[in-house]
Amino acid sequence: MNHFSYNSSQTHFTTVNGVRKQVTEEVSIRNGKGMKRVMTRTNGASNAATKKLSKKEVKNILNRKFMPSLFAPCHAAAAAAAPPNAAKRKTRKRAQKKKEAS
């Protein structure tokens, strides 16, 4: 049985127009099975996406090969899970104010 353990984590920070964004990418492999995870935090709001590693991805990581699009599905899932801007949401109070103004 293969008793291999591997963990890696990278964190990137960017600031654009006063909006600070933190992106953390993690990979963990234990006993031949692995997970990849992307966590994003923008001005206090956080999103995360986790996916299983395929056998091919695990093999490439064990052989220390670079895979440029390893986290692409996780980034897409984290972006899709991001809630829309709260200021753009229509709330009941706004709807009631519009009715009263009419």
PLY file of the C-alpha trace (Angstrom):
ply
format ascii 1.0
element vertex 102
property float x
property float y
property float z
element edge 101
property int vertex1
property int vertex2
end_header
0.00 0.00 0.00
1.26 3.49 -0.87
1.62 5.62 2.29
2.49 8.95 0.73
1.59 12.34 2.14
1.98 15.68 0.32
0.66 19.14 1.16
1.22 22.43 -0.64
-0.30 25.87 -0.19
0.19 29.18 -2.02
-1.34 32.54 -1.11
-1.50 35.55 -3.43
-2.59 39.10 -2.53
-3.68 41.82 -4.95
-5.14 45.27 -4.41
-7.01 47.05 -7.21
-8.87 50.33 -6.64
-8.95 49.80 -2.88
-10.33 46.26 -3.15
-8.01 43.72 -1.53
-8.21 40.17 -2.85
-6.55 37.12 -1.30
-6.40 33.83 -3.22
-5.16 30.64 -1.54
-4.54 27.48 -3.57
-4.00 24.21 -1.71
-3.20 20.64 -2.74
-3.15 17.67 -0.40
-2.47 14.00 -1.18
-2.74 11.13 1.26
-2.43 7.45 0.39
-2.80 8.06 -3.34
-5.96 10.19 -3.10
-5.95 13.95 -3.24
-7.93 17.16 -3.14
-7.36 20.61 -4.62
-8.92 23.70 -3.09
-9.15 27.38 -3.93
-10.22 29.93 -1.34
-10.83 33.58 -2.26
-11.38 36.45 0.14
-12.39 39.88 -1.13
-12.91 42.64 1.45
-14.02 40.15 4.10
-16.31 38.00 1.90
-14.89 34.52 1.33
-15.64 31.73 -1.15
-14.12 28.27 -1.50
-14.23 25.44 -4.00
-12.85 21.93 -3.52
-12.38 19.23 -6.16
-10.87 15.75 -6.20
-7.57 15.18 -7.95
-7.62 12.72 -10.84
-5.16 9.82 -10.90
-3.25 11.56 -13.69
-2.94 14.75 -11.62
-1.75 12.78 -8.57
0.84 11.00 -10.70
2.11 14.29 -12.18
2.38 15.87 -8.72
4.30 12.85 -7.41
6.67 13.17 -10.41
6.99 16.95 -9.77
5.58 17.97 -13.14
4.07 21.42 -13.69
0.37 21.58 -14.60
-0.63 25.13 -15.58
-4.41 24.63 -15.43
-4.59 22.50 -12.28
-6.72 25.01 -10.35
-8.81 26.34 -13.27
-11.96 24.31 -12.40
-11.73 25.41 -8.76
-11.31 29.07 -9.71
-14.37 28.84 -11.96
-16.43 27.16 -9.24
-15.37 29.71 -6.61
-16.25 32.59 -8.95
-19.66 31.05 -9.70
-20.35 30.64 -5.98
-19.56 34.29 -5.29
-22.65 36.17 -4.12
-23.67 39.16 -6.22
-22.95 42.61 -4.87
-25.27 43.30 -1.94
-25.93 46.84 -3.16
-27.42 45.52 -6.41
-29.88 43.19 -4.71
-33.49 44.27 -4.53
-34.74 43.98 -1.00
-38.27 44.18 0.26
-37.61 47.60 1.72
-36.61 48.95 -1.67
-39.62 47.37 -3.33
-41.91 48.87 -0.68
-40.32 52.32 -1.07
-40.84 52.14 -4.84
-44.51 51.23 -4.35
-44.99 54.07 -1.86
-43.27 56.56 -4.19
-45.54 55.61 -7.11
0 1
1 2
2 3
3 4
4 5
5 6
6 7
7 8
8 9
9 10
10 11
11 12
12 13
13 14
14 15
15 16
16 17
17 18
18 19
19 20
20 21
21 22
22 23
23 24
24 25
25 26
26 27
27 28
28 29
29 30
30 31
31 32
32 33
33 34
34 35
35 36
36 37
37 38
38 39
39 40
40 41
41 42
42 43
43 44
44 45
45 46
46 47
47 48
48 49
49 50
50 51
51 52
52 53
53 54
54 55
55 56
56 57
57 58
58 59
59 60
60 61
61 62
62 63
63 64
64 65
65 66
66 67
67 68
68 69
69 70
70 71
71 72
72 73
73 74
74 75
75 76
76 77
77 78
78 79
79 80
80 81
81 82
82 83
83 84
84 85
85 86
86 87
87 88
88 89
89 90
90 91
91 92
92 93
93 94
94 95
95 96
96 97
97 98
98 99
99 100
100 101
